[in-house]
Amino acid sequence: MSETLAQFEQRKKDHIRIALDPQSQARGLSGLDRVRLIHEALPEINFSQVKISTQFLNQKLRSPIFISSMTAGHEQAGLINLKLARAAARHGWMMGVGSQRKELTSSEATQEWKKIRQEMSLESHRAVMIGNLGLTQVIQTPVSQIQKLVDSLEASALFVHTNPLQEALQKEGTPHFQNGLKALENLCKEIEIPVILKEVGCGFSQSTFSKIRGIGLYGVDVAGLGGTHWGRIEGLRNSEDKLLFEAAKTFENWGISTVESLLMAREMSPDYCLWASGGVRSGLDVAKLLALGAEKVGVAQPILVAALSSTKIGDDEALDLVMQRLELELQIAMFCTGCDHLEQLSSKKVWTWT
């Protein structure tokens, strides 16, 4: 059954609303609670020496933390994304945008990002944006058309999200993943910017990591189990459809944890960068994932909650506070493990299991 524009927009609104519901969160399943950073009582550095700045494609960033992809394609998204983009620019973070799928069929959706870029033109720093399109759309869409999406955003890279569980449980879903690997490889060869494959909360297996080796990906965001669970969200959306609702409950803990996915990826000696997201709720979580081998770490749900605490552009106190807290907690974790720069977190043995 084809989905009307109104139904598409309502689905996107539902996603935001339900993502704020505690029932949609797979709390305690990320594996992060089992990781302990090793306290160094004699760090031999001053706190002021701790630096969390990094870079992406020769672009300087103040932090390895990025705003994970969240929302697009509905009337409220423009306001939310403008607030997020302004915050990303202020704090020197990268921002992954929500799915650009609507732009494939709607010129108005394309204008949304152009307006945001225009609004951002007066900012002292330019936000580093990463585009976003689902794998099912990548399979069906010519690369030339995808290139237009990233050009409209002025994106530095492109996330391709893979979400088989969500698509299978979504009543309007498009669970068409045949030839996905071939489409990914073709996209990596032809598009003009780096491609980063990401899950949306179910992680990656060792088998999947093997499949994607050598196809030209710049990076992989493991986006594991432990945070917002899109299978749960689709179940809660479909409470009136008893079949989908009950099936979603069966799969409410489905996935591979963020920590397990990241450690498996490291064992594979990948030919792509490793990023991580999924259940990240503090700067300490960020530090743990960096210590386990991630180069960048994404945060979504805490950022969304803060962004929605006020509907006014310019009222960003809650959002700024969350971002500052994440940075400070990362710095404290580094200081208390004796690391004054990010590379030391992964090069020194600063973590253990409980």
C-alpha positions as CSV (number, residue, x, y, z in Angstrom):
1,M,0.0,0.0,0.0
2,S,1.4,3.3,-1.1
3,E,1.8,6.0,1.6
4,T,0.3,9.5,1.1
5,L,2.3,12.6,2.0
6,A,0.0,13.3,4.9
7,Q,0.5,9.8,6.2
8,F,4.3,10.1,5.8
9,E,4.4,13.3,7.8
10,Q,2.2,11.9,10.5
11,R,4.5,8.9,10.8
12,K,7.5,11.2,11.3
13,K,5.6,13.1,14.0
14,D,4.7,9.9,15.7
15,H,8.4,8.8,15.7
16,I,9.4,12.0,17.6
17,R,6.5,11.7,20.1
18,I,7.2,8.0,20.8
19,A,10.9,8.4,21.0
20,L,10.4,10.5,24.1
21,D,8.4,7.6,25.7
22,P,10.5,5.6,28.2
23,Q,9.0,2.4,26.7
24,S,10.9,3.0,23.5
25,Q,14.2,2.9,25.3
26,A,16.2,-0.3,25.5
27,R,18.0,0.9,28.7
28,G,20.6,-1.2,30.2
29,L,21.3,-3.3,27.0
30,S,24.1,-1.2,25.4
31,G,26.9,-3.0,27.4
32,L,28.3,0.3,28.6
33,D,27.4,-0.5,32.2
34,R,29.9,-3.4,32.1
35,V,32.8,-1.2,30.9
36,R,34.8,0.5,33.6
37,L,37.5,3.1,33.0
38,I,40.5,2.6,35.2
39,H,41.1,5.4,37.7
40,E,44.6,7.0,37.7
41,A,45.3,8.6,41.1
42,L,48.5,10.1,39.7
43,P,47.5,11.4,36.3
44,E,50.6,13.6,36.0
45,I,48.7,16.2,33.9
46,N,46.7,19.3,34.7
47,F,43.0,19.4,33.9
48,S,43.6,22.4,31.6
49,Q,45.8,20.2,29.4
50,V,42.9,17.8,28.5
51,K,41.9,18.5,24.9
52,I,38.9,16.9,23.2
53,S,39.3,18.7,19.8
54,T,39.5,16.5,16.7
55,Q,38.8,16.8,13.0
56,F,36.8,15.2,10.2
57,L,37.9,15.4,6.6
58,N,40.3,18.3,7.5
59,Q,37.5,20.2,9.2
60,K,38.3,21.1,12.8
61,L,35.8,20.0,15.4
62,R,35.7,20.9,19.1
63,S,34.6,17.5,20.1
64,P,34.4,13.9,18.9
65,I,30.7,13.9,19.9
66,F,28.2,14.4,17.1
67,I,24.4,14.9,17.0
68,S,23.0,11.7,15.7
69,S,20.3,11.6,12.9
70,M,16.9,12.2,14.3
71,T,14.1,13.8,12.3
72,A,13.0,15.3,9.0
73,G,10.1,15.3,6.6
74,H,7.3,17.0,8.7
75,E,6.3,20.5,9.6
76,Q,7.9,20.5,13.0
77,A,11.2,19.2,11.7
78,G,12.4,22.5,10.3
79,L,12.3,24.2,13.7
80,I,13.9,21.2,15.5
81,N,16.7,20.9,12.9
82,L,17.4,24.7,12.8
83,K,17.9,24.6,16.6
84,L,20.1,21.5,16.3
85,A,22.2,23.0,13.5
86,R,22.7,26.3,15.3
87,A,23.8,24.3,18.4
88,A,26.2,22.2,16.4
89,A,27.7,25.3,14.9
90,R,28.1,27.0,18.3
91,H,29.7,24.0,19.9
92,G,31.8,22.8,16.9
93,W,30.0,19.5,16.7
94,M,29.0,17.5,13.6
95,M,25.3,16.9,12.9
96,G,23.7,14.0,11.2
97,V,20.4,15.0,9.7
98,G,17.2,13.0,9.6
99,S,16.2,10.9,6.6
100,Q,16.2,12.9,3.4
101,R,13.8,10.4,1.8
102,K,11.0,13.0,1.4
103,E,13.3,15.1,-0.8
104,L,13.3,12.4,-3.4
105,T,9.7,13.3,-4.2
106,S,9.1,16.8,-2.7
107,S,10.9,20.0,-3.8
108,E,9.5,21.6,-0.6
109,A,11.5,19.2,1.5
110,T,14.7,20.3,-0.3
111,Q,13.9,23.9,0.4
112,E,13.8,23.1,4.2
113,W,17.6,22.5,4.3
114,K,18.4,25.4,2.0
115,K,16.4,27.7,4.4
116,I,18.4,26.3,7.3
117,R,21.7,26.9,5.6
118,Q,20.6,30.5,4.8
119,E,19.6,31.0,8.4
120,M,23.0,29.6,9.4
121,S,24.9,32.0,7.1
122,L,25.4,34.5,9.9
123,E,26.7,32.1,12.4
124,S,30.3,32.5,13.4
125,H,31.0,28.8,12.7
126,R,29.6,26.6,9.9
127,A,27.9,23.4,11.0
128,V,29.4,20.3,9.5
129,M,26.4,18.3,8.2
130,I,26.1,14.6,7.3
131,G,23.3,13.6,4.9
132,N,21.1,10.6,5.5
133,L,19.2,8.1,3.3
134,G,17.8,4.6,3.9
135,L,19.4,1.7,2.2
136,T,16.1,0.7,0.6
137,Q,16.0,4.1,-1.0
138,V,19.7,3.8,-2.1
139,I,18.9,0.5,-3.8
140,Q,16.0,2.2,-5.8
141,T,17.5,5.6,-6.5
142,P,20.1,6.6,-9.1
143,V,23.3,8.0,-7.6
144,S,22.9,11.2,-9.5
145,Q,19.6,11.9,-7.6
146,I,21.3,11.0,-4.3
147,Q,24.1,13.5,-5.2
148,K,21.4,16.2,-5.5
149,L,20.2,15.5,-2.0
150,V,23.7,15.9,-0.5
151,D,24.3,19.0,-2.6
152,S,21.1,20.6,-1.3
153,L,22.3,20.1,2.2
154,E,25.9,20.9,1.4
155,A,26.7,17.7,3.2
156,S,30.3,16.7,4.1
157,A,29.4,13.0,4.1
158,L,26.4,10.7,3.7
159,F,24.9,8.3,6.3
160,V,23.2,5.3,4.7
161,H,21.0,3.8,7.4
162,T,20.0,0.1,7.4
163,N,17.0,-0.8,9.5
164,P,15.5,-4.2,8.6
165,L,13.7,-4.7,11.9
166,Q,12.0,-1.3,11.8
167,E,10.9,-1.8,8.2
168,A,9.5,-5.2,8.9
169,L,7.4,-3.9,11.9
170,Q,6.3,-0.7,10.2
171,K,2.9,-0.9,8.6
172,E,4.1,1.4,5.8
173,G,7.5,-0.2,5.8
174,T,9.7,-0.9,2.8
175,P,11.6,-4.1,3.8
176,H,13.3,-4.4,0.4
177,F,17.0,-5.1,1.1
178,Q,17.9,-7.4,-1.8
179,N,21.0,-6.1,-3.7
180,G,21.8,-3.7,-0.8
181,L,25.5,-4.6,-0.7
182,K,25.9,-4.0,-4.5
183,A,24.0,-0.7,-4.2
184,L,26.3,0.4,-1.4
185,E,29.4,-0.4,-3.3
186,N,28.2,1.4,-6.3
187,L,27.3,4.5,-4.3
188,C,30.7,4.5,-2.7
189,K,32.3,4.5,-6.1
190,E,30.2,7.2,-7.7
191,I,29.1,9.7,-5.1
192,E,31.4,12.7,-4.5
193,I,31.5,12.5,-0.7
194,P,32.3,9.8,1.9
195,V,29.7,7.2,2.7
196,I,29.1,6.0,6.3
197,L,26.9,3.0,6.9
198,K,24.8,3.0,10.1
199,E,22.3,0.9,11.9
200,V,19.4,2.6,13.8
201,G,19.7,0.7,17.1
202,C,20.2,-3.0,16.4
203,G,24.0,-3.0,15.8
204,F,26.2,-5.1,13.5
205,S,27.3,-8.7,13.5
206,Q,30.7,-10.1,12.6
207,S,29.2,-11.5,9.4
208,T,28.0,-8.1,8.4
209,F,31.4,-6.5,9.1
210,S,32.9,-9.1,6.8
211,K,30.4,-8.4,4.0
212,I,31.2,-4.7,3.9
213,R,34.9,-5.0,4.0
214,G,36.4,-3.7,0.7
215,I,33.3,-2.0,-0.7
216,G,34.7,1.5,-0.3
217,L,32.9,2.7,2.9
218,Y,34.5,5.6,4.7
219,G,33.1,4.5,8.0
220,V,30.5,2.5,10.0
221,D,28.4,3.8,12.9
222,V,27.6,0.6,14.8
223,A,24.5,2.2,16.3
224,G,23.9,-0.7,18.6
225,L,21.1,-1.9,21.0
226,G,20.8,0.0,24.2
227,G,19.1,3.3,23.4
228,T,16.1,4.3,21.3
229,H,14.7,1.0,19.8
230,W,12.9,1.5,16.6
231,G,11.2,-1.9,16.8
232,R,9.6,-0.7,20.0
233,I,8.6,2.6,18.4
234,E,6.9,0.9,15.5
235,G,5.1,-1.4,17.9
236,L,3.8,1.5,20.0
237,R,2.7,3.3,16.8
238,N,0.7,0.3,15.8
239,S,-1.1,-0.3,19.1
240,E,-4.4,-0.7,17.1
241,D,-2.9,-3.3,14.8
242,K,-2.7,-6.2,17.3
243,L,-0.6,-8.4,15.0
244,L,2.2,-5.8,14.6
245,F,1.9,-4.7,18.2
246,E,2.4,-8.2,19.5
247,A,5.2,-9.0,17.1
248,A,7.0,-5.8,18.2
249,K,6.9,-6.9,21.8
250,T,8.5,-10.2,20.8
251,F,11.4,-8.3,19.3
252,E,11.6,-5.5,21.9
253,N,15.2,-6.5,22.9
254,W,16.3,-7.5,19.4
255,G,19.8,-6.5,18.4
256,I,23.5,-6.6,19.2
257,S,24.7,-4.2,21.9
258,T,26.7,-1.1,21.1
259,V,29.7,-2.4,23.0
260,E,29.6,-5.9,21.5
261,S,29.2,-4.5,17.9
262,L,32.2,-2.1,18.4
263,L,34.5,-4.8,19.9
264,M,33.6,-7.2,17.1
265,A,34.4,-4.5,14.5
266,R,37.8,-3.9,16.0
267,E,38.6,-7.6,15.9
268,M,38.0,-7.5,12.1
269,S,40.7,-4.9,11.5
270,P,38.3,-2.9,9.3
271,D,39.3,-0.8,6.3
272,Y,36.9,1.9,7.4
273,C,36.6,4.2,10.4
274,L,34.5,3.1,13.4
275,W,31.9,5.4,15.0
276,A,29.5,4.4,17.7
277,S,26.1,5.4,19.0
278,G,23.2,3.6,20.8
279,G,22.4,4.3,24.4
280,V,24.9,7.1,24.9
281,R,23.6,9.2,27.8
282,S,26.8,10.8,29.3
283,G,30.2,12.0,28.5
284,L,31.5,9.0,30.5
285,D,29.7,6.8,28.0
286,V,31.4,8.7,25.2
287,A,34.8,8.2,26.8
288,K,34.2,4.4,27.2
289,L,33.3,4.1,23.5
290,L,36.4,6.1,22.4
291,A,38.5,3.9,24.7
292,L,37.0,0.8,22.9
293,G,38.0,2.1,19.5
294,A,35.4,4.5,18.2
295,E,36.7,7.7,16.5
296,K,33.4,9.6,16.8
297,V,30.4,9.0,19.1
298,G,26.8,10.0,18.4
299,V,24.1,11.2,20.8
300,A,20.5,11.5,20.0
301,Q,17.8,11.1,22.6
302,P,19.2,13.5,25.3
303,I,19.8,16.1,22.6
304,L,16.2,15.7,21.3
305,V,14.7,16.0,24.8
306,A,16.7,19.3,25.4
307,A,15.9,20.7,22.0
308,L,12.1,20.1,22.5
309,S,12.2,21.7,26.0
310,S,11.5,25.0,24.3
311,T,9.9,25.7,20.9
312,K,11.5,29.1,20.6
313,I,14.5,29.7,18.3
314,G,17.1,31.3,20.5
315,D,16.0,29.7,23.7
316,D,18.7,27.1,23.7
317,E,19.7,27.0,27.4
318,A,18.7,23.4,28.0
319,L,20.4,22.2,24.7
320,D,23.6,24.1,25.5
321,L,23.7,22.7,29.0
322,V,23.4,19.1,27.8
323,M,26.1,19.6,25.2
324,Q,28.4,21.3,27.7
325,R,27.8,18.6,30.3
326,L,28.7,15.9,27.8
327,E,32.0,17.7,26.9
328,L,32.9,18.3,30.6
329,E,32.2,14.6,31.5
330,L,34.4,13.5,28.7
331,Q,37.2,15.8,29.9
332,I,36.8,14.5,33.5
333,A,37.0,10.9,32.3
334,M,40.1,11.6,30.3
335,F,41.8,13.5,33.2
336,C,41.0,10.7,35.7
337,T,42.5,8.1,33.4
338,G,45.6,10.2,32.7
339,C,44.8,11.0,29.1
340,D,45.4,14.6,27.9
341,H,44.3,13.9,24.3
342,L,41.8,11.7,22.6
343,E,44.3,9.3,21.0
344,Q,45.5,8.2,24.4
345,L,42.1,6.9,25.3
346,S,42.4,4.1,22.7
347,S,46.1,3.6,22.7
348,K,46.5,3.1,26.4
349,K,44.8,0.3,28.3
350,V,42.3,2.4,30.3
351,W,39.3,0.1,30.5
352,T,38.3,-3.2,32.0
353,W,35.1,-5.4,32.3
354,T,33.0,-5.9,35.4
